[in-house]
Amino acid sequence: MASNFLFLGILAITLSVALASDHSPLQDFCVADPNSPLLVNGMVCKDPKLVQANDFSSSGLHMAGNTSNAVGSKVTPVNVAQIAGLNTLGISLVRIDFAPWGINPPHTHPRASEILTVLEGSLHVGFVTSNPENRLISKVLNKGDVFVFPQGLVHFQKNVGYGNAVAIAALSSQNPGVITIANAVFGSKPDISSDILAKAFQLDKNIVYQMQSRF
Ligand SMILES: *[C@@H]1O[C@H](CO)[C@@H](O)[C@H](O)[C@H]1NC(C)=O
């Protein structure tokens, strides 16, 4: 018995390393039951007989997000939190609005690759490859252009036009997750010690304190 658990534990660890993305569904659908007290990887299925069309639907994505903020952009997500029927399906969507010169700051999705298309305006987009190259792969996209951000890599978008810009992006997870680099590094709660950040970023501690106060 104990050795079975040990084996399953090792298998689970191995699989989670090898497959850091959503698993394939084992049934037609598994609409999330938000009221279940059970905690599983993903969300518990509600009774398939009680499933309705609305479990697979949301609305309002035609409406622009409010970009009046420090970065000048707004991401409107459509993932399993908005559409319970996305549970176990491995996909989701976002709408991104940009004010003139607004940015979607450098961030990464731990669980998804992303494919983005520009509906309106022009975006400078890019991602950085992992160590040791850390190569920036970037270009300017115009209306109708499509760009891919590979899973886990740090990426960004910037509106380089004089008007608003709008993009739609699909992601390969029901719950892609977002780690915004500046917020995670300089805005963690509690703070990462300024000793660590000063050495990591080769900065004076006062500059680290200043950056921590911004996030
Ligand atoms: C947009 O956000 C700003 C800042 O939070 C707020 O002052 C403003 O009322 C919002 N605008 C709309 C149309 O909701």
The ligand as an ORCA input file, in Angstrom:
! r2SCAN-3c Opt
* xyz 0 1
  C     -11.539     54.034    -15.212
  O     -10.662     53.876    -14.111
  C     -10.361     55.109    -13.448
  C      -9.267     54.813    -12.435
  O      -9.609     53.726    -11.616
  C     -11.616     55.672    -12.840
  O     -11.331     56.912    -12.194
  C     -12.649     55.911    -13.968
  O     -13.862     56.321    -13.396
  C     -12.871     54.616    -14.753
  N     -13.686     54.917    -15.928
  C     -14.773     54.221    -16.210
  C     -15.494     54.638    -17.462
  O     -15.175     53.296    -15.533
*
